[in-house]
Amino acid sequence: MSIRITGASVWRHDIGFTDQPHDIEIIDGRIEGVFAQDDGPVSDVNDWIKLPGGVILPAFFDGHLHLDQGGRMLKHLPLAHLHTADSVLHALAEETDRGDGWLIGIGLHELAWPSPGDLQRVTGSRPALLYARDYHTLFLNRPAMQALGITRDTGIPTGGWADSNDAGELTGVFHENAVLWIENLLPPESPEELQANLLRASNYLRKMGVLGVSDAGHVDDWPHLKTLETEGRLPIRAEVWARCQNLNRNCLSIDRGRTPLLNRSRIKLFLDGALGSRTAWLLEDYSDQSGWRAQPVPNLEVFEEFCQRAVENGWSLTVHAIGDAAVRYGAGFLDTLPAPNGPHRLEHVQHIDSDTLARLKESPLVPSIQPLHRTEDLGMLIDRVGHERAAQSFPARSLWSDRRALVLGTDWPIVSADPRETIAAALSPRHSGEEGMPGEEMTLNQIIPAYTLLAAQTAGFEYVGAIDPCYSADLVWLPADPGDDIDAWREVEIGAVWFRGNLVHQGVDF
């Protein structure tokens, strides 16, 4: 089957957008050639697709998100758009009245945390669970704690902790490894529900031109994604990390694997938490909480031994590190380890000291960053770390290097999965005195490779992420060229999306 797409400018990694419309010839789902318009062979074309201008990009590959959590967010109560406690309480009261059973809210903004008493008042006898926006803190009301059998005497696993009142009673606020522990106490979802979550998330992403992901989701994602692929129902490609937050050695014996659409060869670990929950591990105290700089989530001796065993067993590692202490430690330690299945990755790298930044520039480690985190954190950044440290936060351009990859992603559902918003955030200028490192905006020639080809290669997929011969025909058509105009990226429509040469979404007629 031969398809010819004509009429739009095409993004080529070596030159950027072509200066005139080009044709893309696709045979059996792969790109056969890219030609100046009306050049190249035409006799065997089965299907002509004539576009009215615009630009064609390689489909996006989101270098860090959570498929399972994203799928759940789409069916539960969204809270991320509510920035005051009163608005959250109003939404919870309305949702409480709609039904019974568990009430689950997703994306609670750090500026809108309700008090435990107010949470109990509006939810009453209905068990309620709220995830903070960063997923590093979780809120339970009293009926939820009773349903799960949690009391002041319940042991919380290492790397997690809970807030208590003056009388020593649990308030219902839990942090870090306690979040995963509580998730495992919840009534389990059926295999059908788990698959539905993954499909819901994948189809949502595909409409935005995101056809590949590195999934930092639940360890149970892997068998369900394999089933979907076997049945021909998997809508995207996915590198699936084996998340091992508790450093259980059983993680080392689970299956690695590679199929045309799936790859699992990395274990996901955590060094710290997040700034919003004040669990990011810092070199100095939080500016708004004297005497507190958080702490590493794992016991570092246990962490190092686990990592050594993991690489001996053929795993590469991807490590969450947000605070400058975590980034410094992670960059130093991971550099000492062999990488048997692709380079080790350092996720987020939001706060960094100058010595560690210089080290990362020379390191084989792959930094993975999420530009929208900077814009989402602006409301709390100065309060948490002060002006001086904010000027060393959210490096982007400095991490770009010709010597190794830089990966862009979103961390959805913590922030939007829309690639147009991520590109706008990465392009946004930064000036001295503003929040976040000045001069760290990226160019399109850096953003697009890091969000397509480099992300796919780092995830272990060959011939994905470029509009070149032999590459999979994973394409996104934008009916207008946004150039480097930030507002234009936010406003441009997703005109059409092709996955392996098949039209899977059309938002604009052609």
N, C-alpha and C positions, 0 to 999 in steps of 0.2 A: 504494500500500500504506500503510494507516494503522495505527499502533501506539499503544496507550495504556498507559503505565507508571504504576501507582498504588500508594499505600500507604507511601511513604517521604518523609521531609523532603528538600528540595532546596536545594542551595547556589546562591544568586544573588549575583552580584558586588556588587550594590548594597546587599544587606541581610544577607549571610551565610546561615546555614541558616534555612529557613522555620520558623515556630513550630508548624506542623501539617503533616501529610502533604499533598503536592501531587501532581497528575497532570501528566505530560509527554506531549503528543501529538506524534507523529513521523509525517511524511508523506514518503515517498521519501527517507529517510535524513537529513532535516533536521527541526529542531524547529519545529513549527507554533505551539505555545503551551504555556504553563505555567499551570495553573489550581489553585485550591483544590480539594481532593478532591471529586469528583462534580459539579463545575461544568464549564461549557464543553460544546462539541458532542460528542455520543457516537454519533450515528446511523450514521456511516460508518466506525466503528472495525472493522478486520479482525481485530486481535489484541489481546487484553487481557493484560497482564502484571501480576499482583497480588503485590506484595512484602509480606512480613510485618514492616514497619517498617524501621528503619535510615535511612541517608542516601544521597543520590545527589550525586556530585560531577562536574564536568567531568573528562574523562579528563586524565591528566597529560601534560605536554609537557616532556621532559627537555632542559634548555637547553644541555647539554654532555656528550657521551659519545662513545665510539668503537665503532661497530657492528662493524667488521672485527675489532678486537682482542677485543671481547667475544665474538664468535662463535668465535674461535680459543681463547679461554680455556675455553669450555664443552667443547671437545674435547681440550684438552691437560691437563698436570698443574697443578692449582691449588696455589699456595703461600702465598697471602695470609693464611690462617688459622694459619700456623706462625710463631711468634715467637721461635724460637731456632735457631741454626745446626745444633745436633744434630738437631732434629726435621726440618729441611730435608734434611740429609744422609741421614737414615733414609728419608724419602720418595723421594729420588733413587735410593738403593740399591735399593729395592723396584721402582721404575719401570724401572731399568736392567735388572733381571733379567727383565722381562716381554717384552722384544722387542729389536729392533735398529733401525737407522736413527736419524734425529735424535730426540733427547729434548729436548722444549721445555717449560720450566716458566714459569708466568705468575704474577706478583704477589709476587716475593720481598720480604719485609718488611725495612725498613732496619735493624732490630735483629737480623736473622737471616742476614746475609750470610756465606756460608762463605768460608774462605780458598781461594785458588786451588789450593793443594796438596790440601786436603780434597776440593774439587770433583773434581779429577782422580782422587783415590784411589777415590771411590765410583762414578764413572761409567766408569772404565777406558777401553776402546777405543771406546765408543759416543760419537759427537759430541753434545755437550750445549750448549744455549743457555738461559740463564735471564734473564727480564726482571725488573728491579727493579719494585717495586710502583708507582712513579711513571713507569715507562717511560723515564726519562732516563738510566738506566744498564743495561748489558747485560753478562752474564758468558758467556764461552766457555771450554770446556776445550781442551786441546791438540789432540785429534783434530778438534774443530770448527774451530780456527784453521788446521790443516793442510788440511782439506777446502775451506776458503774461500781458501786461498792467502795468509793473513795472516802476515807476519813483522815483525821490528823495522824493516825497511827499507820496509815498505809505507806509502805516503803516506795520511794521514787527512785528510778534507776540512775546510775552514775551519769553525770552530764546533764541532768535535769533538776529543776527545783520549782517550788511553789511558793506563792506569797501567803503570809499568815497575818492575822490581826493581832492586837495587843494581848488577847486572851489565848493566842496560840492556835486558833481555829483557822482552817484553810479558807481563803477568800474565794477560791475558784479560779484564780489566775495561775497558769502553769507556763513554764518556759523550757525551751530547747528540747532535750531528749524526753522530757515529760510529755511533750506534744505527741511524739510518735508512740509513746507508751499508751497514752489515752486513746489514740486512734485504734490501737490493737485491742482495746477493751470494748469498742463499739460493736453493735450488732453487725456481723459481716455481711457484705454485699454478695449477692449471687453472682456466678460467672456471667450470666446474661446482663446483669446491671454493670459489672466491671467492663464488659465489652462495649455496652452502650455508652459508658462514659468516654471511652477511648475513641469510639466512632464519632460521638458528638463533638469532641474537641478537634479531631482530625478534619472533619468536614467544615467546621467553623474556620479553621486555619486555611484550608484550601481555597475558600472564597476570597481570601486576601492575598493569594499568590504564594503562601508558605507551603511548600511541598516537601520539605525535609526538616527534621528537628533532631537535636540532641536532647533526649528526654531524661530529666532528673526526677522522674516519678517513682512510683511504688515498685518494689521488686516484683510484685505480681503482674505488672504490665506485660512482661516478656511472653509468657505462654499465651496470653490472650491476643497479643499482637501477632504472634506466629500463627494462631488459628485464623485470624482475619486474613492474613496473607495467603494461607493455604486455600481458604475459601474464595480468594479473589476479591475480597471486600476491603482491603487496607488502602486508604485513600492517599497516603503519603509515605515517604521514607522515614526511618527512625533509627538513630543510634540510641540504644537503651542502656542506661547506666544501671549497674547493680548497686543500689543505695544500701550502705551498711553503716547506719548511724551508730549502732551499738557495738561495733567492732567484733561481732560474733564471728568466730572462725568458720562457722558453717557457710558464710558468704563465699569463702575461698573455694568451696567444692561445687557451687552451682554452675550451670552450663554457660560456657561462652558459646558464641555462635555467629554465623554470618550467612545471610540469604540475599537474594537480589534487592530486597527492600529493607532488611533489618541487619543490625550489627550490635553485638554486645561483647565488648572486650575491655571495658573500664569499670572500676569500682568507684562509687561516689562516697566521699568522706567529708566530714565537717571539722573545721578547726575552731570556728566561733559562730556567733549568731548574727544579729542585724542591728543597725543603728537605731531603728524605730523602737525596738524592744530593749534598748540599752544592753544588748548582749554581744555586740561587736567588741572584740578583744583589742584594747587600745594600749599604746605605749605609755600614755599619761591619762590622768583622771578625766572623766566626762566633765565638760564645762558646767553642766547643770546638775551634777551629782558628785560633790567632793568626796574623795576617798573611794570612788568606784571607777574602775577601768575595765570591768568585766573580767573574764577568765577564759582560758581555752575550754571548749566543750569536752574533749576527751582528756583522760590522763595521758600526758605526752609520752611517757615511757611505753604504755600499752599501745598508743597510736603508732609509734615508730616500729615496734615489734610487728604489729599487724601489717604495716606497709611493706616491711621487709619480706614477710611471708607472702604477701599478695604478689609482689613482682617475681618471687621465686616460683609462684604457681602460674605465671604467665599473664597476669593482669597488669594493665596500666592504670593510672590513678587520675581522678579528677577531684580536686579538693576545694571546698568552699572556704574562702578567706576574705573577710570584709574589712575588719579593723586593721590599723597599721601594724600592730603587734602580730596578728595572725598572718598578714601578708609577708612580713619579714621572716617569720618562722617558716612558713610554707615554702617560700622561695628558696630559703637556705637548705631546708631538709630535702625537698623533692629533687633539687639539683644533684644530690648525692646518690640517687637511686637509678639503676638501669630502667629503661622503659621498653618492655618486651612487646607491647602491642600498640605502638603509636606513642607519640610524646605525651608526657604527663601534662595535665591542664591545671591552671589556677583560676578558680571561678570568682568573678566579681571585681577583686582588686580595687576597691572603692577608695581606700585611704592608704597612703603610702609615704614613707620617708624617702629622702633623696638618695641615700645609699642603696636602698632596696630597689628603687626605680632604675638606678644605674646598673644594678646586677641583673634585673630582668631584661634589660635591653640586650644583654649579651648571652642570655640563657636560652637553652633549647625548650624550656617550658612554654606552653601556649597559654597566654592570658586570654580569658574570656570575659568580656565586659558588656554591660547593658546600659546604653546611653540614656534611656528613660529613667533609670534610677536617679540620675543627677537631678533632673527636673522635678521628679516626684519628691525628692528629699529636701528641696530648697526651703520648705517651710520649717524644717527642724534642724538643718545642718549647723547653722551658727550657734543655736542653743546647745546642741550636743557637743560640738568640738571647738567652738570659738573661731574667730576670724583667721588666726595664724594657721591653724591646722586645716581649716576649710580651703585655704589656698594651696594645700597639698592633697586635695581630694579629687577623685574622679579623673585620673589620667586617661587619655584616649590617644591623641596623636603621638605622645611620647612612647606609647607601647607598640606603635606601628614600626615594623622593621622589615627590611628586605631579607633578613637572615632567617626568619621564622614567621609562622602565621600569627595573626590576631583574629579572634573570632568575635562576632557580634551576635547578640541575642536579646531576649526581652525579659526572661524570668516569669513569663505569663503563668498563672493569672495574677501575680503580684502587681504587675503593670500591664498595660495594653499589649496585645499580641500584634497589633497593626504595624506592619513594616514601614508604612508611610510616616507614622509618628516617631518611630525609632530613627529613621533617616533625618527627619526634621530636627530631632534632639541632637543627633551627632553633628549636624551642620551648624547648630546654633553658636554664634560667636560668644566668646567669654572674654571679659575685660578685667583688668586689674581692679581689685576691690569688690568684685562680685563673688558669689558663692561658687566654689569649685575652681580648680586650677585654671588660671588665665591662659589663653592661647592654645587650649587643648581641643578646640573644634577640629573635626576631620574634614577631608575633602571627599567628593564623590568617588574619585579614583582610589581612595582608601576604603570608603564605606562599602561600596558595592562588592568588591572582591571579598571583604571580610564577612559579608552577609550572604554570600553565595558560594563561590568556588572554595575559598579557604576554609569556611565552616564545614562544607561537605567533605573536603579532603581530610581535615582533622578528624571528622567523624568516621572515616574509613571508607568513604564511597568514591570510587574512581569514575571518571567520565560523567560527573554530575556537577552542575553549577557554572557552566560556560556555554556560550553559543559558538561552538566550534565543531568541526567534523568529528564524528564518533561519539559525541556527547549525547546523553539522554535529552530528548526534546521536552524539557521542563521550562516553560516560558510564561512570562507575564506581559500582557499588552496594556500600556497606559495610553489613553486616547489623546493626551497632551504631554508635552515634554516639560517636566518641572525644572529642568536644569539644576542650578544650585539655589533656587528660590525656596526658602523654608516654608513660607505660607502655601506655595504651589504644591509642595509635597503633601502637606496636610489635606489639601482640597482635591487633588487629582483622583479620578475614579479608577477602580480596577476594571479595565475594559473586558479582559478575557484571560483565562488561565488554561494552559495545556500541560498535561502530565503524561509523559512518555508518548507524546504525539497526539494524545486524545484531548479534545476540548472538554474540560470538566467544569468550567464556570464561564458564563457570559453575562456581563453586567451592562454592556453597551452594544447596541446593534451595529453590525457591519455587513 
